[in-house]
């Protein structure tokens, strides 16, 4: 079966057109969930994802830590930008920390007694022995549930990063819907549908990182 046919039960339509470029054998797709409220998205829509559920393990202090304070997760311990893997929280001083996502990207500074919220949500409180530079915590995120929507440049929930191309028309107006999305291949940028603020120039790098390449072609008349 060709890898670009719609998934069973997707409740959506598929049509052949000039979106696909290059060798069809290089195209890979997967079933995704479109977030409720995504109205009448067309094949070729550029999608971004945000986390809607995750398992976040309790923070684990490094064995060599000097400080003996606490690190407590919030009731909802993740944000829509969460990624799977180990987050690292590293002390700069007794009261300030650097936070890194599982890919090593710096997310910002955390301060004692102030809730940090970017990917993971936690609050560190000093104990009887002060933290010292180099003290650290690890927070593991797993079982991540991602839902997709039309990627908009101004979003701040993770969906601003374009990562997929919708393979079949789908209307998720009334609720979440399963659909098929391309995760690898070469596509005609002239027939893509972009969310607000996005263009070929703003999505090419993030799509390329996923294995999605854009070439400039002409739509059929």
N, C-alpha and C positions, 0 to 999 in steps of 0.2 A: 504494500500500500504506500502511495506517495506520502512523504512526511508532512505535507501541507494541507491534507484534507481535514475537515472539521471533526472534532471529537464527538463521539456518540453522546447524545443527551445535552449538547451545547445549547439547544433551543435558539439557534441562530442560523443565518444563511451564509452561503459561500458562493462566490462566482469567480471565474477565471478572468483575469484582466492583465494589464502590463505592469503590475506592481513587482512581480518577480523578475529578477535579472540574473545573469550568470547561469551556473549549473544547478539545476533543480536538486541534484543529489547532495549539494552542499547546504541545503536549507533544512533547518530543524525547527520544530514547533513544540509547544506544550500547552496543556490545559491551564488556564488561569481563571481567577474569579474577578469579574468586573464589579466594582463597588456600587452599591445601590445609589441611584440618582444619575448614573451615566446614561444620558438619553440618546438613543439612536446613533451610537458610534458606528462609523463606517470602517470597512476594511481599509487598512492603511493608516489608521489612526495611531499616533505615537503615544505610547503609554508609559507611565511611571507607577511605582508601587509604594505603598506605605504599610507598616506593620499594624495589624489589628489585634493580634494575640501573640503571646510569647510565654515561655517558661524562663523565669529569671531566678537563678540560684542565689542563696544568701551570700553576701560578700565574704571572701576568705582572706584573712590577713596573712601576709608573708611570714614565714617562720622566724625570720630574723628581725622583725619589727621591734623597735624600742618602745614606742607609745602603746598604751593599753586602752585607748578609747574605743568607741563603738562606731559602726557603720550600719545604718538601718535603711532598708529599702522602703519606698513609699507603698501605699496600698495598691496602686497601679504602678508597678516598678519599671515600666518601659514607656517610651514615646513612639510615635509613628515612624521615627527614623531609625529604630533599633535594627541592629545587624546580628546575625548569629556568631557566636564565638566568645572569646574572653576579652572583656574590657579591663583596662589597667588604670588604677588610680594611684598616683605616685606623689609623695609629699615633697613639697619645695621648702616647707618650714613647718613649725609646730601647728600652724593654722591654715595653710594654703596648699592646694593639691593641683596636679595636672591630671587630666582625664584623657585617655586614648581609646579609640574604638578598636574592634578586633583586627582591623587592617593596619593599625598603627597611626591612624589619623588623629591629630590633636583636636579635641572637642571643646576645650575651654578649661577655665580654672574653677575649682570648687573651694569653698571656704567653710571652716567649721561652723556648725549650727545653722548654715544656710542650705536649703534644699537645692541640689543640682539636678537639672532636668534637660538632658540631651542624649537620646538613645536609652540611657538608664536613668532612674530617678532614685536618689539616695540623700541621706544627711549624715555627716560625720560629726561626732561629738567627742571632745577631749576627755581623757580619763585622768587618773591620778598621776600617771607618768606621761609627760608630754611626748608627742610625736617628734621625730627628727627627720631631716631631709633623707630621702631614700626609703623611708617606710612606705609600704604599698599594700594595696588590696587588689584582688581579682574578682570580677563578677562575670559569671558565665550566663550567656543567653542562648537558649535552644528552643526547639519546637516553634519556630517563628511562622506565623500565618501572614502572608502578604496578600493584599488586594490591590487591584489596578484601577487606574482612572486615566483620563486624558491628561497628559503631562502639561502643566502650566508653569511658566518660568518663575512666577511670583510665589508659588507654594513653598511652604517651609516644613512640610511633613514627610519629606523624602520623595514624594511623587514628582517633584520638580526635576528629578534626574531621569531622563528618558532611558528605558532599558528594554522595551519590547515594542513590536509592531503588531497591531490587531490583524488577524488573518481572516476574520469573517465579520460581517455586519452583526451588531448585537445591541439590543435595547435593554438596559438595566434600570429603566426609569423607576419601576415599582419595587425593585429588590435586587439583591446580588444575583448575578448570572454567570454561569460558566461559559467560557468562550475559548477560542484557540488563538494563541499569539506566537509570532515568530521570535525565536531567540538566537538564531544564527542564519546568515545568508547575505545575499546582495540584493538590494532593492532600488527601485526607481524613485528618486527623491521628488520628482515632479508630480507624483500622484499621492503623496503622503498628506495626512490631515494633522495639523499642529494645534496644540492648545495655545491659549493666550500667551503672548510674549515669546513663543518659540519659533524657530525657523531651522532650516537645514544647518546653518552655521552654529546654532546653540545646542543642537542635539547630536551632531555627528560624533564628537569625541566620546560621549557617554555610551552611545550605541556601539561604536567601534570597540570599546572595552568589553562589550558583551559578545563580540563576534558578528555584529551587524554592520554591513558596509553599504553606504549610499553612493549611487552613481547618478549622474544627471541624464535623464532620458526624456522623451516626449510622450505625453499621454496620447492614446488612440483617439481619433476623431469619431 
